[in-house]
Amino acid sequence: MSDSQESKIATADALTLLLHNQHALGAAIEEITKWLSENGIGSVAANAIEAMEPLDTNAQAITDAIMRLRRS
């Protein structure tokens, strides 16, 4: 296997781990947001939900990059 291919695999693997971390952080924030909403702190919950939007957007971009690396 060439160094270039090994580098692509290592990069894809690292991005995959970062993506897993991003999903875990999103899930944790969602749980906290749910608790905030249920305990009368709706404005903070709404702000947290809005702040999480880039997580979803970026997760798709990271997934696309991982797939491109793994196909090349």
N, CA and C atoms as an extended XYZ file, in Angstrom:
216
Properties=species:S:1:pos:R:3:atomname:S:1:resname:S:1:resid:I:1 pbc="F F F"
N         0.860       -1.182        0.000 N   MET     1
C         0.000        0.000        0.000 CA  MET     1
C         0.900        1.238        0.000 C   MET     1
N         0.555        2.222       -0.798 N   SER     2
C         1.379        3.427       -0.903 CA  SER     2
C         1.205        4.316        0.329 C   SER     2
N         2.210        5.181        0.525 N   ASP     3
C         2.128        6.131        1.638 CA  ASP     3
C         0.909        7.035        1.501 C   ASP     3
N         0.596        7.395        0.253 N   SER     4
C        -0.558        8.251        0.009 CA  SER     4
C        -1.847        7.558        0.431 C   SER     4
N        -1.986        6.292        0.086 N   GLN     5
C        -3.184        5.540        0.457 CA  GLN     5
C        -3.262        5.357        1.970 C   GLN     5
N        -2.124        5.065        2.595 N   GLU     6
C        -2.098        4.922        4.053 CA  GLU     6
C        -2.469        6.239        4.735 C   GLU     6
N        -2.009        7.334        4.164 N   SER     7
C        -2.340        8.651        4.706 CA  SER     7
C        -3.835        8.929        4.593 C   SER     7
N        -4.432        8.571        3.462 N   LYS     8
C        -5.873        8.765        3.271 CA  LYS     8
C        -6.663        7.924        4.269 C   LYS     8
N        -6.230        6.689        4.481 N   ILE     9
C        -6.921        5.813        5.431 CA  ILE     9
C        -6.808        6.385        6.842 C   ILE     9
N        -5.611        6.837        7.214 N   ALA    10
C        -5.415        7.408        8.549 CA  ALA    10
C        -6.266        8.662        8.730 C   ALA    10
N        -6.334        9.481        7.698 N   THR    11
C        -7.150       10.695        7.766 CA  THR    11
C        -8.628       10.344        7.899 C   THR    11
N        -9.092        9.391        7.110 N   ALA    12
C       -10.491        8.961        7.184 CA  ALA    12
C       -10.808        8.380        8.557 C   ALA    12
N        -9.885        7.597        9.097 N   ASP    13
C       -10.090        7.022       10.432 CA  ASP    13
C       -10.186        8.118       11.496 C   ASP    13
N        -9.297        9.115       11.402 N   ALA    14
C        -9.320       10.217       12.368 CA  ALA    14
C       -10.614       11.014       12.247 C   ALA    14
N       -11.035       11.285       11.011 N   LEU    15
C       -12.290       12.008       10.809 CA  LEU    15
C       -13.481       11.218       11.338 C   LEU    15
N       -13.430        9.906       11.179 N   THR    16
C       -14.514        9.061       11.694 CA  THR    16
C       -14.608        9.175       13.210 C   THR    16
N       -13.469        9.161       13.882 N   LEU    17
C       -13.476        9.312       15.339 CA  LEU    17
C       -14.004       10.687       15.749 C   LEU    17
N       -13.595       11.724       15.028 N   LEU    18
C       -14.112       13.067       15.321 CA  LEU    18
C       -15.615       13.145       15.096 C   LEU    18
N       -16.088       12.480       14.067 N   LEU    19
C       -17.521       12.460       13.797 CA  LEU    19
C       -18.272       11.749       14.922 C   LEU    19
N       -17.715       10.645       15.418 N   HIS    20
C       -18.343        9.945       16.549 CA  HIS    20
C       -18.391       10.861       17.771 C   HIS    20
N       -17.309       11.598       18.003 N   ASN    21
C       -17.297       12.541       19.122 CA  ASN    21
C       -18.351       13.620       18.936 C   ASN    21
N       -18.487       14.105       17.710 N   GLN    22
C       -19.477       15.134       17.426 CA  GLN    22
C       -20.884       14.626       17.693 C   GLN    22
N       -21.170       13.402       17.298 N   HIS    23
C       -22.487       12.813       17.567 CA  HIS    23
C       -22.724       12.662       19.070 C   HIS    23
N       -21.694       12.247       19.798 N   ALA    24
C       -21.825       12.087       21.248 CA  ALA    24
C       -22.078       13.427       21.927 C   ALA    24
N       -21.353       14.444       21.509 N   LEU    25
C       -21.569       15.772       22.084 CA  LEU    25
C       -22.970       16.285       21.772 C   LEU    25
N       -23.423       16.074       20.544 N   GLY    26
C       -24.771       16.485       20.167 CA  GLY    26
C       -25.820       15.789       21.016 C   GLY    26
N       -25.645       14.499       21.250 N   ALA    27
C       -26.601       13.747       22.066 CA  ALA    27
C       -26.609       14.258       23.503 C   ALA    27
N       -25.433       14.557       24.028 N   ALA    28
C       -25.359       15.070       25.396 CA  ALA    28
C       -26.043       16.430       25.506 C   ALA    28
N       -25.802       17.291       24.530 N   ILE    29
C       -26.429       18.613       24.538 CA  ILE    29
C       -27.940       18.481       24.404 C   ILE    29
N       -28.403       17.547       23.592 N   GLU    30
C       -29.846       17.327       23.457 CA  GLU    30
C       -30.464       16.903       24.782 C   GLU    30
N       -29.780       16.043       25.520 N   GLU    31
C       -30.295       15.614       26.829 CA  GLU    31
C       -30.380       16.791       27.800 C   GLU    31
N       -29.341       17.612       27.807 N   ILE    32
C       -29.345       18.786       28.680 CA  ILE    32
C       -30.441       19.752       28.256 C   ILE    32
N       -30.609       19.934       26.958 N   THR    33
C       -31.648       20.817       26.432 CA  THR    33
C       -33.032       20.328       26.839 C   THR    33
N       -33.232       19.020       26.757 N   LYS    34
C       -34.518       18.442       27.167 CA  LYS    34
C       -34.778       18.736       28.642 C   LYS    34
N       -33.766       18.562       29.471 N   TRP    35
C       -33.912       18.820       30.899 CA  TRP    35
C       -34.230       20.291       31.146 C   TRP    35
N       -33.527       21.171       30.430 N   LEU    36
C       -33.778       22.608       30.588 CA  LEU    36
C       -35.223       22.953       30.234 C   LEU    36
N       -35.701       22.399       29.141 N   SER    37
C       -37.078       22.661       28.710 CA  SER    37
C       -38.081       22.176       29.736 C   SER    37
N       -37.828       20.995       30.271 N   GLU    38
C       -38.753       20.403       31.250 CA  GLU    38
C       -38.719       21.122       32.589 C   GLU    38
N       -37.674       21.905       32.832 N   ASN    39
C       -37.537       22.607       34.110 CA  ASN    39
C       -37.700       24.120       33.979 C   ASN    39
N       -38.422       24.508       32.952 N   GLY    40
C       -38.817       25.903       32.837 CA  GLY    40
C       -37.748       26.863       32.361 C   GLY    40
N       -36.725       26.368       31.735 N   ILE    41
C       -35.674       27.267       31.242 CA  ILE    41
C       -35.658       27.170       29.716 C   ILE    41
N       -36.818       27.437       29.144 N   GLY    42
C       -37.016       27.267       27.711 CA  GLY    42
C       -36.143       28.140       26.843 C   GLY    42
N       -35.851       29.370       27.298 N   SER    43
C       -35.044       30.258       26.457 CA  SER    43
C       -33.619       29.725       26.314 C   SER    43
N       -33.079       29.170       27.379 N   VAL    44
C       -31.734       28.595       27.315 CA  VAL    44
C       -31.756       27.350       26.427 C   VAL    44
N       -32.799       26.555       26.560 N   ALA    45
C       -32.943       25.355       25.729 CA  ALA    45
C       -33.022       25.731       24.255 C   ALA    45
N       -33.793       26.775       23.951 N   ALA    46
C       -33.924       27.214       22.561 CA  ALA    46
C       -32.580       27.677       22.010 C   ALA    46
N       -31.817       28.381       22.824 N   ASN    47
C       -30.485       28.832       22.393 CA  ASN    47
C       -29.560       27.641       22.145 C   ASN    47
N       -29.657       26.631       22.998 N   ALA    48
C       -28.815       25.446       22.836 CA  ALA    48
C       -29.168       24.695       21.557 C   ALA    48
N       -30.450       24.595       21.269 N   ILE    49
C       -30.890       23.918       20.038 CA  ILE    49
C       -30.377       24.670       18.815 C   ILE    49
N       -30.476       25.970       18.849 N   GLU    50
C       -29.996       26.778       17.730 CA  GLU    50
C       -28.479       26.627       17.564 C   GLU    50
N       -27.770       26.586       18.672 N   ALA    51
C       -26.317       26.460       18.617 CA  ALA    51
C       -25.871       25.098       18.086 C   ALA    51
N       -26.742       24.100       18.158 N   MET    52
C       -26.403       22.752       17.680 CA  MET    52
C       -26.580       22.588       16.177 C   MET    52
N       -27.222       23.519       15.514 N   GLU    53
C       -27.467       23.381       14.077 CA  GLU    53
C       -26.191       23.125       13.275 C   GLU    53
N       -25.091       23.829       13.568 N   PRO    54
C       -23.864       23.535       12.813 CA  PRO    54
C       -23.365       22.095       13.003 C   PRO    54
N       -23.680       21.478       14.129 N   LEU    55
C       -23.268       20.081       14.325 CA  LEU    55
C       -23.849       19.193       13.237 C   LEU    55
N       -25.129       19.361       12.948 N   ASP    56
C       -25.767       18.553       11.908 CA  ASP    56
C       -25.196       18.865       10.530 C   ASP    56
N       -25.049       20.147       10.249 N   THR    57
C       -24.511       20.557        8.948 CA  THR    57
C       -23.094       20.022        8.769 C   THR    57
N       -22.272       20.215        9.777 N   ASN    58
C       -20.882       19.783        9.678 CA  ASN    58
C       -20.756       18.268        9.685 C   ASN    58
N       -21.646       17.574       10.368 N   ALA    59
C       -21.589       16.111       10.384 CA  ALA    59
C       -21.757       15.560        8.979 C   ALA    59
N       -22.648       16.142        8.210 N   GLN    60
C       -22.839       15.669        6.835 CA  GLN    60
C       -21.602       15.949        5.989 C   GLN    60
N       -21.016       17.116        6.157 N   ALA    61
C       -19.807       17.454        5.395 CA  ALA    61
C       -18.646       16.530        5.774 C   ALA    61
N       -18.516       16.224        7.047 N   ILE    62
C       -17.459       15.310        7.490 CA  ILE    62
C       -17.709       13.916        6.923 C   ILE    62
N       -18.948       13.469        6.968 N   THR    63
C       -19.287       12.154        6.413 CA  THR    63
C       -18.948       12.092        4.928 C   THR    63
N       -19.282       13.135        4.192 N   ASP    64
C       -18.967       13.180        2.757 CA  ASP    64
C       -17.460       13.112        2.529 C   ASP    64
N       -16.695       13.843        3.329 N   ALA    65
C       -15.238       13.828        3.187 CA  ALA    65
C       -14.666       12.448        3.489 C   ALA    65
N       -15.200       11.801        4.519 N   ILE    66
C       -14.750       10.449        4.865 CA  ILE    66
C       -15.011        9.501        3.703 C   ILE    66
N       -16.182        9.591        3.134 N   MET    67
C       -16.524        8.699        2.012 CA  MET    67
C       -15.623        8.954        0.807 C   MET    67
N       -15.334       10.213        0.516 N   ARG    68
C       -14.428       10.522       -0.603 CA  ARG    68
C       -13.038        9.946       -0.356 C   ARG    68
N       -12.545       10.086        0.866 N   LEU    69
C       -11.219        9.552        1.201 CA  LEU    69
C       -11.197        8.031        1.068 C   LEU    69
N       -12.241        7.387        1.552 N   ARG    70
C       -12.264        5.916        1.525 CA  ARG    70
C       -12.426        5.372        0.103 C   ARG    70
N       -13.050        6.144       -0.778 N   ARG    71
C       -13.224        5.693       -2.182 CA  ARG    71
C       -11.977        5.936       -3.019 C   ARG    71
N       -11.151        6.887       -2.606 N   SER    72
C       -10.001        7.242       -3.438 CA  SER    72
C        -8.804        6.331       -3.194 C   SER    72
